[in-house]
């Protein structure tokens, strides 16, 4: 194996954090959707997620103000809509209507779930201490939903510059983790 120098500006293409998600927010009675790739699990129980949302983003203000959101996990069947949502702005667009996505009422937060997504995580903001400097919100998942009819969800993963990887074969190896 022969390794070569790699541009630092492209390191993120090597270390993607997980599936591309659709984050729903609510402000002044208006629901919005944004596409998000920058997230990570931080704790198991209660489940906590760290996510980075640009302070230039319409959803940033809604999450900061209302302290809740829903992280919706789409499958590859929604890939084109996921990218289209990410390429549009919520301050003047009803993304549910424009992209023909269905709002479904959540049970623990006032923000809607996206019916077409494989899974939805109702979240409350529990820490904003790194929001000003890093745009990092720490969320606690207070309710989780999953479509059990989908046995092997094919999620999409951002590789940068318009490239996505579709989750492939699942393998199981011996582990002490339960």
N, C-alpha and C positions, 0 to 999 in steps of 0.2 A: 504494500500500500504506500502510496506517495501523496502526502498532503501538501496543498498549496495555500498560500495566504488567501483569505476570504474578506471581502469588504465589510467593515463594521456596520455600515448602513443597512446591510442585508442579513445580519445575524438573526433577526426575528423570523426570517423564513425557515430557519433551522429548528427553532424552538417554539412551535405553535402550542398554545396552552390547552386546546380542546376544541370541541365543536363550535362552529359559528352559531350564534344564538340570535333570537329576536327578542329584544327587551321592550316590554310595554310599560308605559307610564301614564299618569293622569294628572292634568292640571286644569283647574277651572271647568271641570266637567268634560274636558276634551281628552280623549285617549290618543296616544301616539305610539308609534313603533320605531325602533332603531335597530340596526344590525350591530352586533358586538362580538368581537373575537378575543378581546383581552380580559380574561378572567382566570381565576384559580381557586381550587378548594383550599380552605384554610383550617377547617376543623371538621370532625366527623359528627359529634353529638354535643350540642345541637349543630346541624350543618351550617357552616359559615363559608361565604364566598367573597373573595376580593375581586373587584372589577374596576377597570379604568375606563372612564367616560370623559371625553374631551370637554373642557369647559366652554368650548365654542359650539357644543351640541345642544340642540333644543331640549333633549331629554335630561341633560345635566341639571338644568335649572329646576325641572319638575321633580327629579329624585332628591335634590338637595332640599327643596322646599317641603315636599310632602312625605319624604322619608320612607317611600315604598315603591316597589316595581315588581314585575313578573318576568322571570327569565324563561323564555319559551325555546325549546330545542326542536328545530325542524329536521326533517330528513332530506336526502338529496332530491326527492321529488319536488321540493319547494326551492331548489337552489336559485333558479332565475329570479323568483320573487324576492328571495333573501338579498341578492345583490341589488336588485332594483330598489328595494326599501333603503338599503345602505347608500344608494346614489341619489336619494331625494331628501328634502328638508321637511320637517314636521310642523314648522311654524305656520305654514300656509297650505298644508295638504292633509286630507283625511286619508291616511295610508291604509286603514282597514277597507275603505270603499275603493280607493284607487287600485289596490292590489288584490281585491276580492278575497279578503281574509275575514274570518268570523270571530267577533267578540264573544267571549263566554265569561259570565260572572265568576269572580273568584270568591272564596269563602272567608279568607282572613284579611285580605287587603281590598282597597277600593279600585284597584287597577284590573282591567280585564285580561284573561288568558286568551291565547290564540288557539281556536278549536282545531285547526289543521296541523298543529305541531304535535310531535310524538310525545313530548313531555313539557310540563309547565311547573315552575317553582315560584310560589308566592313568597316574596321577600320583604323584609323590613330593614332599613338602614340602622346599624347599631354603632358604627364608628365613622366619623368624618375627620378624624385628626390628621389624615394624610391627603385630604381632598384638595386643600388649597395648593399644596406644593406639587402633588403627583396626580391629582384628579382620581385618586383611589378611594372608592367606597367599600366599606366592609358590610356585607349583608348577612342576615340570618334567614335561612329558609324556614318559614313557619307552616307551610303546607306544600306537599309535592303531589303531582298528578302524572300518570303515565298511561299511555294507550297499550294495554296488555295484548291487544290483537297483533301488534307489531313485535315479532319475535327477535329479529336481528336488525335493529334500526341502522340504516346507512346514513350516518351523519356526515356533514361536510366540514372540512377543516381548511382554514385559510393558509396559503403558502406564500402569499404576497404577490403583488403586481397582477391581480386578476386570476391567479392560479389557485385551484382548490384540490384537495385530496378527498376522496370518498372513503369513509371507514370501510375496511375490508373484513377479511376472515377473523373470527374470534378464536383465540387459542386459550386453553386452560392449562396452567402449570401448577405444580404443588406449591402451596404457600401457607405460612402460618397465620396470615391475616384472614379474618373472617368476614 
